[in-house]
Amino acid sequence: MTSDTYYSNGNEVQLFEQAYRQRLPVMLTGPTGCGKTRLVEHMGVLLRRPVVTISCHDDLTSSDLVGRFMVTGGDVVWTDGPLTRAVKAGAICYLDEVVEARHDSLAILHSLTDHRRSLYLDRAGEVVQAPESFMLVCSYNPAYRSSLKELKPSFRQRFVTLPMAYLPPDREAEVIVAEAAVDPAVARRLVACATAIRTADEAFHFEPPSTRVLVTAAHLVAAGASELDAAEACILAPLSSDGAVTDGLREVAVASLAPADTPNSAR
């Protein structure tokens, strides 16, 4: 399975392409590991555009995005940031987990998300006009963001929003088989385990297991680990440090995985 392989879960590919053709920015929403980044990578291949990914965080400043003056060889020269480079190259600029960025840093994006499609470099005294091939894409997980970290409605409304979710169980199992080359029955049991835990998430309020961690668990199984050992290491352990919660989740996992596998793992 190549890195640009993408399993659609609706009409998100078509809507993404239509937004690109109309030069509209896109906001991808959905749980962690449901395929948002994979979709952007896939669309970069499909649209034949490079993808510049920026991982957002609390300390991300507007200068980190657009660039700054730096001393080079005794001279002070302007150095473009990743956003500026993406605009000039006509790339797809992907801001991952944009909700983690400071609001004042995101203000620099406003002129790129409306009719102006321009990036203002105030310190450099330059205005960069985005070519038709440039596209701005952001993503975040609305269900698990902190109450102190919310995107302003005025910012969200600048984007075409594409809600995403986990694949149906049979499709998710196909992804695991393709990525990790495990038996389809193993993949189905891992998906059943994750589905049960995602349902339990409504009571425990933790980040649910993603397709990504299921693929990681499947890789361990392919290497010889038991299904329960792989599930404990890749699915259960990252979810919670609360022993009682972990014990409860382990019972869910045991019930979902192969009965023959349990005695070898429950030690």
C-alpha positions as CSV (number, residue, x, y, z in Angstrom):
1,M,0.0,0.0,0.0
2,T,1.5,3.3,-1.1
3,S,1.4,6.4,1.0
4,D,-1.0,8.1,-1.3
5,T,-3.7,5.3,-1.0
6,Y,-6.9,6.7,0.5
7,Y,-10.1,4.9,1.4
8,S,-13.0,7.3,1.0
9,N,-15.8,7.5,3.5
10,G,-18.2,9.5,1.6
11,N,-17.9,12.4,-0.9
12,E,-15.0,14.1,0.8
13,V,-12.7,13.6,-2.2
14,Q,-15.1,15.1,-4.6
15,L,-15.9,18.1,-2.4
16,F,-12.2,18.7,-1.7
17,E,-11.5,18.7,-5.4
18,Q,-14.5,21.0,-6.1
19,A,-13.3,23.4,-3.4
20,Y,-9.8,23.4,-5.0
21,R,-11.2,24.2,-8.4
22,Q,-13.1,27.1,-7.0
23,R,-10.1,28.2,-4.9
24,L,-11.9,27.8,-1.6
25,P,-10.1,27.0,1.7
26,V,-11.1,23.7,3.4
27,M,-11.4,22.8,7.1
28,L,-11.3,19.0,7.9
29,T,-12.9,18.0,11.2
30,G,-13.1,14.6,12.9
31,P,-11.5,12.4,15.5
32,T,-7.7,11.8,15.7
33,G,-6.5,9.2,13.3
34,C,-9.6,9.1,11.1
35,G,-7.7,9.9,7.9
36,K,-7.6,13.7,7.7
37,T,-3.9,13.9,7.0
38,R,-4.1,10.9,4.6
39,L,-6.8,12.7,2.7
40,V,-4.7,15.8,2.2
41,E,-1.7,13.7,1.1
42,H,-4.0,11.8,-1.3
43,M,-5.4,15.0,-2.7
44,G,-1.9,16.4,-3.2
45,V,-1.2,13.4,-5.5
46,L,-4.5,13.6,-7.2
47,L,-4.2,17.4,-7.9
48,R,-0.5,17.1,-8.6
49,R,0.4,19.7,-6.0
50,P,3.0,19.6,-3.3
51,V,1.8,19.5,0.3
52,V,3.4,21.8,2.9
53,T,2.4,20.5,6.4
54,I,2.6,22.8,9.4
55,S,1.9,21.2,12.8
56,C,0.2,23.8,15.0
57,H,1.1,24.4,18.7
58,D,0.8,26.9,21.4
59,D,4.1,28.7,20.6
60,L,3.4,29.0,16.9
61,T,3.8,32.7,16.0
62,S,2.9,34.6,12.8
63,S,6.6,34.9,12.2
64,D,6.9,31.1,12.3
65,L,4.3,31.0,9.6
66,V,5.3,33.8,7.2
67,G,9.1,34.3,7.9
68,R,11.5,36.7,9.6
69,F,14.7,38.7,9.1
70,M,17.7,36.6,10.0
71,V,21.5,37.4,10.1
72,T,23.2,35.4,7.4
73,G,26.9,35.9,6.7
74,G,26.9,39.3,8.4
75,D,23.9,40.5,6.4
76,V,20.3,40.8,7.5
77,V,18.1,38.9,5.1
78,W,14.4,38.0,4.9
79,T,13.7,34.2,5.2
80,D,10.3,32.9,4.1
81,G,8.4,30.8,6.5
82,P,6.5,27.6,5.4
83,L,3.2,29.4,4.8
84,T,5.0,32.0,2.5
85,R,6.9,29.2,0.7
86,A,3.6,27.3,0.1
87,V,1.8,30.4,-1.3
88,K,4.7,31.2,-3.6
89,A,4.9,27.6,-4.8
90,G,1.2,27.3,-5.4
91,A,1.2,24.3,-3.0
92,I,-1.5,22.9,-0.7
93,C,-0.7,24.3,2.7
94,Y,-2.0,22.1,5.5
95,L,-2.2,23.4,9.1
96,D,-2.7,20.3,11.2
97,E,-4.6,20.7,14.5
98,V,-5.1,24.4,13.8
99,V,-7.0,24.8,17.1
100,E,-3.7,24.5,18.9
101,A,-2.4,27.7,17.4
102,R,-2.8,31.1,19.0
103,H,-5.6,33.2,17.7
104,D,-3.3,36.1,16.9
105,S,-1.2,33.8,14.8
106,L,-4.2,32.7,12.8
107,A,-5.1,36.3,11.9
108,I,-2.4,36.2,9.2
109,L,-4.6,33.7,7.3
110,H,-7.6,35.9,6.9
111,S,-6.5,37.6,3.7
112,L,-5.8,34.1,2.2
113,T,-9.3,32.9,2.9
114,D,-11.4,35.5,1.2
115,H,-11.5,37.2,-2.2
116,R,-8.0,38.7,-1.7
117,R,-6.1,35.4,-1.7
118,S,-3.1,37.4,-0.6
119,L,-0.5,37.1,2.1
120,Y,0.7,40.3,3.7
121,L,4.3,40.3,4.9
122,D,4.2,43.5,6.8
123,R,7.8,43.3,8.1
124,A,9.2,42.6,4.6
125,G,7.0,45.2,3.0
126,E,5.7,42.6,0.5
127,V,2.3,41.3,-0.6
128,V,2.3,37.8,-2.0
129,Q,-0.6,37.0,-4.3
130,A,-1.6,33.4,-4.2
131,P,-1.6,31.7,-7.6
132,E,-4.7,29.7,-8.6
133,S,-3.0,26.4,-7.6
134,F,-2.6,27.4,-4.0
135,M,-5.0,25.9,-1.4
136,L,-5.2,26.4,2.3
137,V,-6.4,23.4,4.3
138,C,-6.8,23.2,8.1
139,S,-7.8,20.4,10.4
140,Y,-8.8,19.9,14.0
141,N,-10.7,17.5,16.3
142,P,-13.8,19.4,17.6
143,A,-14.9,16.7,19.9
144,Y,-11.8,16.7,22.1
145,R,-10.5,20.2,22.1
146,S,-10.1,22.0,25.3
147,S,-12.8,24.4,26.3
148,L,-10.0,27.1,26.4
149,K,-9.1,26.2,22.8
150,E,-11.9,26.9,20.4
151,L,-11.8,28.3,16.9
152,K,-13.8,31.5,16.6
153,P,-17.0,31.0,14.5
154,S,-15.9,33.9,12.3
155,F,-12.7,31.9,11.5
156,R,-14.5,28.6,10.9
157,Q,-17.0,30.3,8.5
158,R,-14.1,31.2,6.2
159,F,-13.8,27.5,5.2
160,V,-15.6,24.8,3.5
161,T,-16.0,22.3,6.3
162,L,-15.7,18.6,5.5
163,P,-16.6,16.5,8.6
164,M,-14.8,13.1,8.7
165,A,-15.3,10.0,10.7
166,Y,-13.8,6.5,11.1
167,L,-14.5,4.1,8.2
168,P,-17.2,1.5,8.6
169,P,-15.8,-1.6,10.2
170,D,-15.5,-3.7,7.0
171,R,-13.6,-0.9,5.3
172,E,-11.4,-0.2,8.3
173,A,-10.5,-3.8,8.3
174,E,-9.5,-3.6,4.6
175,V,-7.2,-0.7,5.5
176,I,-5.5,-2.8,8.2
177,V,-5.0,-5.8,5.9
178,A,-3.6,-3.5,3.2
179,E,-1.2,-1.7,5.5
180,A,0.0,-4.5,7.7
181,A,-0.6,-7.7,5.6
182,V,-2.4,-9.5,8.4
183,D,-5.1,-12.1,8.1
184,P,-8.5,-10.5,7.4
185,A,-9.9,-12.2,10.5
186,V,-7.2,-10.6,12.7
187,A,-8.1,-7.2,11.2
188,R,-11.8,-7.7,11.9
189,R,-11.1,-8.5,15.5
190,L,-8.9,-5.5,16.0
191,V,-11.6,-3.3,14.5
192,A,-14.2,-4.9,16.7
193,C,-12.0,-4.2,19.7
194,A,-11.6,-0.5,18.7
195,T,-15.3,-0.1,17.9
196,A,-16.2,-1.4,21.4
197,I,-13.8,0.9,23.0
198,R,-15.0,3.9,21.0
199,T,-18.5,3.1,22.3
200,A,-17.1,3.0,25.9
201,D,-15.5,6.4,25.2
202,E,-18.9,8.0,25.7
203,A,-18.6,7.0,29.4
204,F,-14.9,7.3,30.0
205,H,-14.2,10.5,27.9
206,F,-10.8,9.6,26.4
207,E,-9.4,10.0,22.9
208,P,-10.8,6.9,21.1
209,P,-8.4,4.5,19.3
210,S,-7.6,5.6,15.8
211,T,-7.2,3.6,12.6
212,R,-3.6,4.5,12.8
213,V,-3.1,2.6,16.1
214,L,-5.0,-0.4,14.8
215,V,-2.5,-0.6,11.9
216,T,0.4,-0.4,14.4
217,A,-1.1,-3.2,16.5
218,A,-1.5,-5.3,13.3
219,H,2.1,-4.8,12.5
220,L,3.0,-6.3,15.9
221,V,0.7,-9.2,15.2
222,A,2.4,-9.7,11.9
223,A,5.7,-9.8,13.7
224,G,4.5,-12.6,16.0
225,A,2.8,-10.8,18.9
226,S,-0.5,-12.1,20.2
227,E,-3.5,-10.0,19.4
228,L,-4.1,-9.2,23.0
229,D,-0.5,-8.2,23.7
230,A,-0.6,-6.0,20.6
231,A,-3.9,-4.5,21.6
232,E,-2.6,-3.7,25.1
233,A,0.6,-2.1,23.8
234,C,-0.9,-0.1,21.0
235,I,-4.5,0.5,21.8
236,L,-5.1,0.3,25.5
237,A,-1.9,1.6,27.1
238,P,-2.0,5.0,25.3
239,L,-5.6,5.7,26.2
240,S,-5.5,6.1,30.0
241,S,-3.1,6.0,33.0
242,D,-6.1,5.2,35.3
243,G,-5.7,1.6,36.3
244,A,-9.4,1.0,36.8
245,V,-10.2,2.4,33.4
246,T,-7.4,0.3,31.8
247,D,-8.7,-2.9,33.5
248,G,-12.2,-2.2,32.2
249,L,-10.9,-1.6,28.7
250,R,-8.9,-4.8,28.9
251,E,-12.0,-6.7,29.5
252,V,-13.6,-5.1,26.4
253,A,-10.5,-6.1,24.4
254,V,-10.5,-9.7,25.7
255,A,-14.1,-10.0,24.7
256,S,-13.4,-8.7,21.2
257,L,-10.3,-10.7,20.3
258,A,-9.7,-14.3,19.5
259,P,-10.7,-16.6,22.4
260,A,-7.7,-18.9,21.6
261,D,-5.4,-15.9,21.8
262,T,-6.5,-14.8,25.3
263,P,-4.9,-17.6,27.4
264,N,-1.5,-16.9,25.9
265,S,-1.7,-13.2,26.6
266,A,-3.4,-13.0,30.0
267,R,-0.4,-13.6,32.1
